[in-house]
Amino acid sequence: MSITPALKAAARSTYRNLYRAASTTFAGDEPVLTAFRQKMRDDALNARSLTNPEEYQQHIQLNKDIAVFLRRNIVQGVKVAETGQDGRETWHLKVNENTELGDNESIKNPKPMVSNRSTRKRQTCPSDVVLPEPTPSPSPRPLYYSALKKAHQKRAVPELREDDLEESFVRGSGPGGQSINKTENNVQLLHRPTGIRVTCQETRSLAQNRKIARKLILDQMANPGLSKEEMKRARQIERERRRRKKAKKKSHLKENVASEKDD
């Protein structure tokens, strides 16, 4: 995919807008203004190498946000005198029509802070609103294979409804020939209630990839770390650990026998 002329025009407009915002914000401060303009040029040159329209759009939006931030939230201060009548330094602030101004009285006389979290919730929520009970955090994954095996046997299988899924198919990539690179067998699955997103391109078959993608969704919903593949890896790790332990014990036994013979 290539960058459309409309996106390039939007990028040029955003660049000019950011250039004007920097000129207004850093007026009179030549070193800062020069450094900021140089950073803008470097970012613009790097953006030319982008070929993904979504990434290009994100770059444009970032420049828009920076321009708004410069106009509203950055204020220059210039020292006009070393000390005033009260012995304090005097500064002149360059505030324009775009600068966000808050209520100074709320800063001088802030409301007392409440340290209790439940009290803060009661103050921010109406009295007739019933707060939901906090959901308990999931238990941590067992560290050892024996406990992991018991947890795998007692794992819960959640219900996966097709209405909650958003499925799309894109063209595959990587090794595999035309069956991969010229067919839409890459399954992208989104579970809307939880926001879990998985991508599957393990086989050349679209039907098999759809089944595997749903299994991945189920594993991440209620049984993270307890899938069959992860259990296989945990079993292999446990075998290697026992093998090393046995070899170490055998080595110590040989050393003890050799030391007894020398004695």
N, C-alpha and C positions, 0 to 999 in steps of 0.2 A: 504494500500500500504506500502511496505517495502523499505528500502534503498538497492540499488543494490551494489554488490561488486565493480563495477567500480566507483561509487560515493565514497565509503569508501576509495578506493585507491587514488582517487583524493584529498580527505580530508587529508590523511596522507602526501601526497606530498606537499600540500599547507602548512600544519603544519610545515614540515621540512624547507620549503622555508622561512616562517615567522620566524622560530627559527634562521636561519642563518642571516636574515636581522637584527633581534634584536641584535644578537651578534656583528655584524659589526657596527651598529649604536651606541650602548651603550657600546662599548668596553672601559674598564677602569673606568666605573661608575657602580660599583657593586650593590649599593642599587637600582638604577633605573632598571638595567638589571634583578635583582632578582624579583622585583615587576612585571615587564612586563612578565617574564616567568611564574610567578604564575598566572597572569591573563589569559595567554594563556592556561594553564592547566585547569583552572576553566571553560573557554569557551568550551574547547574540551570535558570535562566531561559532560557539559550541553547539548552539541550537540548530544551526544549518545542517549538521550531520544527522539530525533526528529524522527518522522515516515513519515512525508510528504516529498517526494523527492524535491519539489520546495523550501521548507524552508531550507532543507539541502544544496541545491545548492546555495541558497542565503548566507548561512553561509560560504561556500567555497569561493564564490566571495568576500565576505567582507574581509576574511583573505588575499586574493590576493591583494586587494586594499591597505590594511594596510601595506603589505610588500613593495609594490611599493612606498607608501608614505614615509616609513621609509628610504628607500635607496635614494630617490630623494630630500626630503624636510626637513629632520632633520639633522642639523649640530651641532656637539659638539664644545663647546668653553672652552678652558682652560686658566686661567689667568697665564701668565708667569712672570709678573712683576707688582708691585703695581702702579708705575708711570713711564712713559717714559720721554724722554727729554723735551717734550712739556707739561709735567705735567698730561698727561692722562694715564689711565690704558692700559696695553698691553695684548691682548688675542691672543691665537693661535687657529685657526679654523681647524678642521679635515675635509677637503674636499677630497672626493674620486672621482673615475671615474663615479659614478652614480649620483652625486649631480648635480641638475639643476642649471646652472649659467646663469644669465641675463646680459644684457649690463649695466655696471655701469654708463655710460654717460647718459643713459636715466633716471636713478634714480637721478643723480646729477642735470641734467638740464631737468626737465619734461616739456612737452608741456603745454601751458596755458589751464586751464579748462574752458569750456563754460557752463555757468549756464542755458542758455535757452535750453529747451528740443527740440524745433522745429529746432533750429540752429544746434544742434548735429545731428539730423536726416538728415538735408540737407548735412552735411559734410560727413556722413557715406554712404549715398545713392547717386548713380549717378544722374546727372541732368535730364536724360531722363526717369527715373523711376518715375511713378506717385504713390504717397503714398495713400493707401486706407483711406477713411474717417473714423474717429473714430466712433465705434458703440455706440450708447447711452446706458447707463446702465439701466437695467430694473427697473421699478418703484418698490419701496418697497411695501411689502404686507400690505394691510390695517389692522389696529389694531382692529377695531370695527366690529361687525357682520353686521351692516347695510351697511357699505362701502364694506365689504368683499362680501356681497351678490350682490351688484351692479357690482363689479369686476368679480364675477363668471358669471353673465349674459352676460358681454361684453368680456369674455375671447375668445382668438383666438384659433382655432383648426388647428394645423399645419398638413402638409402632411407627412405621414409616408410611405416610400417606402420599399417594401420587399427587394429590392436590397441593401439597406443600412444597413440591419440587419444581424447580425451574431448570429445564434441560436444554442444552444447545450442543450442536455438533460442528466442529471445525476441521479443517484439513490437517492431517497428521504431519509430523516432521521426524527426521532422524532415519536410521537404517531400516530397511525393510522393503525397498523398491517401490514400485508403483502402487502396490496394495496399501502402502502407508502414506506416501507423499501425494497421491492423486485421488484419494478418497477421504470423505469426511467421517473418519472413524475415531476421532479424538472427542471423547465425551466430557463435557463440562457440566457439572451438576451443582445446583445451589439449593440448600434447604432454607427456605425463607424464615421460618420461626426462629432458628438458631443462628442463621448467617453463615453456616458451615458451607464451604465451597471446596469441591474436589475435582480433579482432572484425571482421567484415566485413558491411557493409550498402551496398555500392556500387551494386547493381542491385535491381530489383524481383523478380527471379527467385531463388528459394531455391537452385535447382541451381547457378546461376552463382555465387552467393555462397559456396557450399560449395567450388567449384573454386578461387575466388580465395583463400579462407581457407587452403587447403592450399598454394597457391603462396607465400603470405606466410610460412607455417611453414617451407617449404623454403628460402626466401631467408634467413631469420634463423638457420637451423640451421648452414649451412656457407658461405653467401655473403652476409654482411651488406654492404650497399652496392653489390651487383653485380646487382640485379634489372633487368629490362628498363625499368621505369618510371624507376628511378634513372639508368640509362644514357641515357634520353631527356633527362632534366633536365641531366645532365652534358654531353651533346652541345649542348644549347641554350646552356648557360653558355659552352662553348668557342666557339660561333659568335659570341656577344656579345663575348667577349674579343678574338677576331680582328678583329671589325668595329671595335671601339674602337681597337685597335692600328693598323689600316689608316687610320682617319680621323685619328689623331694623326700618323702618318707623312706623310700628305698635307698636313696643316696645316703641319708643319715645312717641307715642301718649298716650299709657297707663300711662307712667310715668308723662306726663303733666296733665292728668286727675286726677291721684292720688294726685299730689302736689296741684291742685286747691281745691280738697276736704279737704285736711288738712288745707288749709288756711281758 
